Amino acid sequence: MTGPDIRTSLPGPNAQAIIARDAKAVSTSYTRDYPLVIARGEGAYVEDVDGNVFLDCTAGIAVTATGHSHPDVVRAITDQAQRFLHMSGTDFYYELQVQLGEALSEIAPMPGPHRTFFGNSGTEANEAAIKLAKYHTKRHNVIAFLGSFHGRSMGSLSMTASKLAQRRGFGPFVPGTYHAPYANCYRCPVGLRPESCAAECLRFVEEQLLVHLVGPDEVAAVMVEPIQGEGGYVVPPDVFLQRLREITKQHGMLLVVDEVQSGMGRTGRMFAIEHTGVQPDVVTMAKGIASGMPLGVATAPASIMSWPAGTHASTFGGNPVACAASLATIRLLRDSLVKNAEVVGAHMLAGARALMDKHRVIGDVRGRGLMIGLELVRDRETKERATTERDAVVREAFRRGLLLLGAGPNAIRISPPLVLTKAQADTALTILDQALAAVP
């Protein structure tokens, strides 16, 4: 498949018909930024039901790490499906789940030996991590960060603080959840200079939150994204995570790193936390872990994941077909795709920064590997958020054959499959350039 290749008006007639059916049959809670109705995908391209081909820089929200329908992953899924589809690793044994646990222990960003809990999604992985932290420490409170997204089930939603729409109407939330400012140094949340932002955000934790709201000996865990995803693809200074590790160790708290979006090679390392030298106590993974099959995991040292039988479980978690897809995914990542994300990501990040010289609506470009964010502003001095302009740019890119998504109130996220080539990256940047120029 090659492209982009737009042959009809968007949406085309077949897409329009499916969208009309969707409006009657599917929950209205889903957010759809533009009317893409996919028919098939291959590598970094997707084709819609009217034959239009798009270059995909969303990867299904950073999920299809190995590209759409990578033949190795498809082969692993097919082979396993012909053997058996399900037996529930909660009550029985199968070797695939053991093999995946062993593979995850080999790549985990902290010393082992490790154990892994298997669920179906990122939110389930984060629920498991917080339950584990509370059980292990015998403490009941958790600290998370403003701008974070950890999921939509009630425990992880209580830690989520990205968009009001995600929380509105669902309270009260799980008690004992506290939020602190995240080191978004482009717009320092405590109103100070970028060079001191990281230190001041943690000063708030130490001198305000842990003094006035909750005692440090009552906090089970701090959960943090090493790069915020839904919050705007925000990359904090390394010192923010390094100092956070020191605080958690000082007070006997577990450091839980949410790598649901930033992990599995996306940043040019297997995990984003590896860029900082920090070793967490628990790491959660999902999205890119199985190239599109539903799987979420929480991995921790065996000394921490030592809870007794029946404490936590999942009927479908660690499904054998998903495990097979994940093992194939990890092999591809280790063989070449993590390195490709590093090389092509650096190329694309440089190209995105070059666009700042042409388009003053771009206030900031940030990222690591193929996890790149462009923050749009109406004025670079005031940093007024260009929210409607961001949405218009995403739609203009779609009309030209490039799939993008927003992140946060006014950022564009670039999160393509990790098979993206430099030539495809250049095509994406050219279309983004055109889309930016088309929006007043």
N, C-alpha and C positions, 0 to 999 in steps of 0.2 A: 504494500500500500504506500502511495506517495501523496503528497499534498503540500499545502492546503489546496482544495479544489471545491469551490462553491458554485453549484450548478442551478440552484433554485433560489427564490426568495426564502427568507428564514422567518418563521418555520415554513418548511415546504408542506404540500397538501397531506402527505402521509403523517408527518409529525403533528400537524394541526388536528387531525382526527384522533390520534392517540392522546394528545393533551386534553381534548374535550372529554374523552372517556375517563382520563385520570381525575378530572375535576369532580366527577360523580362517584368515584370508587375509592379514592385514596385520601388519607388524612390531610386536612388543610394545614397541619403544623409544619409540613416540609417547606423549606426555602428553596426556590428555584430561581437562580439569577438570570437565566435566559433559556429559551425553548430548545434545548438540545434533546433529541430523542435518538439514542444510540442504537445502531443495528449490529455493529461488530467493531472490534479493535485489533490492532496489530502494532506491536512496538510502541512508538510514541504517537501513533495516529489512531483516530476513531472515525468511523463512517456512520452517518445518520440514516434514518429510514428512507430518505429521499435521494441517497447517493452522494451527499455532500461529505467531503473529507476535511477533517480538522487536525491541526497539530495540537496535541494535548499537553498543556503545561499545568494540569491539575492532578493527574494520576489518580482520579477518583478520590480526591482529598488526600493525597500523599500515600495512597494504598498500593497501587500497581507498581511497586518498586522495580520489578524486573521487566516492565513493559506489559502491554495488554497481551494476554494469552501467550506468554513465552512457551515455546514448544517443550522445554524441559519440565516446566511446571505443569503444563497440560498433561504430559505423559505420566508424571507422578500421580496426578489426580486420577487419571483414567485407570492406571494400573491398580491403584488402591481401591477404587470404586468397584472394580471387578472382583476383588477379594471379599471385602465387607465394608459397609457404609458406617456402621455404628455398633458399639458394644458398651459404651459408657465407661470411661476410665475412672470414674468415681467408685464403681463397684467391682470392676474386673480389670484385667491386665491385657495390654497388647504392646508389642515391642516398639512400635512407632512412637508411642508417647515417651517411652524410656529413651529412645534414640534422640528425640527432640530435646528432652531434658538434658541429656549429655551434651548435645550441640550448643544449647544455650549456656551451659556452664563454661564451655570453652571460650565463648565470646563475651561473657558478662564482664562489666567494667569494674569489678571489685574482686578481691581474693576469694577463692573457694575453699572447700567444696561447696556446691550450691544445690538448692532444690528449687523446683518451679511449680507454681500453681497454674492450672490451665483453665481459662474461661473463653468467652466468645467475642469479646470486644474490649476497647480501651476502658470504658467505664467499669466493666467487670474487673479488669485488671487492677484499677485504682481502688475499687471497693475492697478487693482482696488485700491489697497492700495496707490499707488503713486498718482493716480488721486485724491483720497480722501484727501491725505495730502496736495497737492497743492491747492485744493479747500478750505480746512478748514483754512489753514494758510495764503492764498493769497500770497504765495511765489512760486518761480518757479524752484528752484535748489534742487538737491538731491545728497547725498553722499552715496557711496557704497564702497566695499572693494575689493582689489586685491585678486584673487583666488575665488571670489564669483560666484555662479551660481543662477540666479533668473528666467531664462526662455529664450525663443527664439523669442517671438514676439518683435516688435521693441523697445517698452519702457523698458521691462524687459531685453532684450538683451543689451540695452545701459548700464544697471547696471551690467550685467554679465561681469566677467573678469577672467574666468577660463582657457579656452583654446583658442588659436588664431584661430583654425579652426572654432570655433563657431561664430566668428566675421568677419573673412576674407571675403571680397567681399560684405559686407552689409552696409557699411557706405555711407553717414554720419549718425551718430547716433543722438538720441534725445539730443538737446543742454541742457546745464545746469546740466550735470551728471559728478560728480567728484569721483575719486577713491583714497583711502588711503590704507596703508599697514595693513594687518590683522595680529593679534598676533599669528603667527605660530612660536612658540618659539623653536621648534626643529631646524629650520633654520631661525633665526630672519631676517625679511626682511629689517631691517635697520642696520644689521651687528653688533649687540651688544650681550651681554650675555643673555642667556635664562631668567635669573631671573629679568632682566630689560626690556625685550622685550615688554611686554604689555604696560608699561608706555611710552616707546619711540614711539611706534606706534601711541598712542594717542597724544603725544607731536607733532608729525608730523601734525595731524589734527589741533591742536590748534595754533601752531606756524608757520606752513607753509601754509597749505591749506586755513585756515580761515583768514590768513593775506595777502597772495599774490594772491589768485585765486578767492575767493568768500567771501563776507561778511557774518558773521553768521546770520544777520537779513534778509538775502536773501535765506536761506536754509529752505526748507519746511520739509525735513525729512532725517534721516539717516536710511538706510536699511541694516540689518546685519543678517547673519545666526549665531545662537548661537553655532553651530558646522558646519563647512563648509563641504558640501557634495561632489560635483564634484571636489572641490579644494583639496581633499585628506583625508577626514574625520579628519579634523584638529580641536582639542579641545583647545580653548584659555583659559588662566587663568580666573577665575571668575572675578578678578579685572578689566580685560579689558572691560567686558560688564557692570560692575558696574560703572566704571568711564565714560564710554560712555553714560550711562543713565544720569549721572550728567551733562555732557556737553550739551546734548540735552535739558534738563530742563533749564539750565542756559540761553540758547539762544532761547527758545521757539520753538525748532524743535520737530517734532514728531519722536519717536523711533519706527520703523517698524521692527518687528522680523519675518524673513522668517523661518517658521517651516515646510515647505513643506516636507523636508526629515527627519528632526530630531524630528518632532512632533508625536502626536498620539501614545504615549507610547513607542516609540522605545528606548529611553534612560533610561527606568525605572522610568520615570516621564511622566505625560501626555505630557508635553512640556519640551524641553531641557533647556529653559530659567529658568525654576523653580529651577534648580540646583544652580543658581547664586543669587536668591532672587530678581532679577530685574523684574519690572513690566513694560511692554511696553505700547505704546499707541495703536498700531495696531498689530495684529498677523495674518499671512497668513498660510493656511493649504491646503493640497491636498494629493497626494500619498496614505498614509494609512488611510485616513479619511473614505473611503467607500469600503475598501477591494477589490478594483479593478474596481469598477464602476467609471466613469468619474465625478469628483466633485472637485472643488476648492473653497475656501471661504476666505474672509477677514472679520475679526471680530474686532470691536472697540467699545469703550464706546458710548452710544447713543448721548452724547454731542458732539462727533466728527463726527459720521456718521449721520449727520442731513442735508445732501444735498437734494435739492428739486427733485420732480418727473421729470424724463427724463434726469437727469444728467448722469446717468450711468445705463446700463441694459444688459441683456443677454437672448436671446431667449431660449436656452437650459439649462442655469445655474439653479441649484437646481431642476433638473429633478426629478419627483416624485419617480421613481424607484431608482435613486441614493440616494435620501433622505432616503428611506426605508433601503437601504443597510447601509447607514451611521449611522442611529439610532441603528441598530443591532450591528454594529461594535463598537460603543461607549459603549453599554451595556457590550459587551464581554471584552473590554479593562478595563472598570472600575471594573468588577467583578473579573477578574483574570489575564488578559494578561499583564497589566502594571507591576504588581508584578512579573510575570514570566520573563519578560524582564530584570528586575532588578536582580533576583536571577540567572537565567541561563546566563545572560550577564556577571555578575561578575565571574562566573565559567569559561566561555569561554575566558574572558579577561585574567584571570590568566593563562589559558592554552596557550594562544597565547604568553604571555610574557615568558613562560617557553621555547617556541621554539627558543627564542633569544639565549639561551645558546647553542643550537645545530647548529644554522644557522647564520653565521656572515653577511649574506646578509640582515638580518632584522636589520635595523638601529633604528627603533622606533615602538613601539606598543602603541596605544592610543584609547580611546573611552569611552563611557558610555552606560550601558545597552547592547542591541544588535545592537549597532552602533559602530563597531570596525574597526580600520584601522591599517594595517601593512605597513610601509614604507620601501622599499627595496633599499639598497645602495650597491655600489661596494666596498666601503671602509668606515668604520665607522668613521675614523678620518676626511677625506675630505668630506664625505657625498655625494660623486658623485652618481647621481641618476641611479639606475639600471632599466632603462626603458624597454629594450628588455627582460631582465631577468624577470621582473614583468609579461610581456605578456606571456612569456613561462611558468611560474608557473601557471597562470590562465588556460592555455590550458592543461597542465599536470593534473591539478585537474579535469578538464572536462573529460579527458580520463579515469580517475579513478572513475567518478561518482559523483563529487562535483561541484556544480555551484557557481562560484565566479565572481566578476566584478572588474575592475580596478577603481581607483579614483585618479584624478590628474595625473601627469606624471609617477609616480612610486610607487603608493600605491595600496594595495589590500583592497577592502572594504568587510566586513562581515556584511550583513544585512538580516538575515533570517526572516522568519515569526515568529511572537512573540509566537507561539505555540511550538517552538523548545524545546526539552527536554535536560537534561544534557547528556543523553546517545547519542543523536543525535549530540550534540555539540562535544562530545569526538570523534565521528566518523569523523566529519568534520575536527577536528584538526589532527587526524591521517592521513587523506588523504592529508591535507595541508603539513604535515611533509614529506610525501612521495614525493609530488610534488616539494617541495623545494630541497629535496635531489637529485631529478632527473635532476635539472637544474644546469649546471656548473656555 
